[in-house]
Amino acid sequence: MDPTEVPARLQEIIFAFPDNTRQERTWNRTFGRLLAGIPGQKGLRFEPEPHGALPMTSFRTTASAFPSIRLLTDVPIEAVTGKLLISSRSEPIESPGTLEAKGELEESETAASKETLPIEALYSRLQGHLAAIDHTGVNLPVQSIEPSKWEGLIRSLAAVTNLYRYPGEAWPFIIPATEAEFYQDITNFTPVRIPKFEWVFDAYTALPLFQFALVTDLSRQELEEAFPAPYGFAIPGLDSIFRSVRVDSPWKDGLEIRIDLYYRRSEGDPTDWETGKWLITDGGRIPPLSSL
């Protein structure tokens, strides 16, 4: 890649949550307190590893009516699916740390269904057990975004960040990379690279979905007992890696939220997943003008 011909890199991925009602503020406060317990964050901004890599991942509140994802880059990028906006355009996002919990926690005023867990229950069961964010992500329903728009989104992202295929699936991942690795490629597989970001072209969900993959210090048995069915479940083929939980929210009519809880890791060198090696070598980097 020629640095003189490359657009401005993607600096930051921002999850923006409405903070207009008491119900939204209660949810945000609890979710913020959950994230604030993860080591290394500063005002709910998670600087990527290794040092100097981009993009950063952060969490903010907004005056908008629905959650959104803001991509901090000068390159125009936009996708709309249902009520969810993903955009590099500016919007009223408040100052760092506004999502972080302050004051006493309150019980949610909404009744969660049997298939979703209240955010307060998620917080109480995970408090003190989170070690890191492995990745965040968004699932876009195939019926609400045309394949051509999906491909255009991925090509635009590939021009401003290190984006890699997930072998055999339409699940490309952004992997944090330094400036030199952006212009060339990632060849150093020693450091853990987190948080990644996953994009999913999803044939199985009717609503857009936010996913947050959190590393815990709990065993598989402990997580299965803490998060039983129906709100707790295992994704087929990934059940040996993490336990998933459907979480209730004030925006449940237009957005699903899923928390993937990684089982306690064994001691030793980082895995090929943690370093990004598997995605980089088996999946391969997506060039800006590639055919997906």
PyMOL commands that set and color helices and strands:
alter all, ss='L'
color gray80, all
select helices_A, chain A and resi 3-5+22-36+119-126+142-144+147-158+179-183+220-226+272-275+277-283
alter helices_A, ss='H'
color red, helices_A
select strands_A, chain A and resi 12-18+45-46+56-62+68-72+78-81+84-87+130-141+163-166+169-174+196-202+209-216+232-233+242-247+256-262
alter strands_A, ss='S'
color yellow, strands_A
deselect
rebuild
show_as cartoon
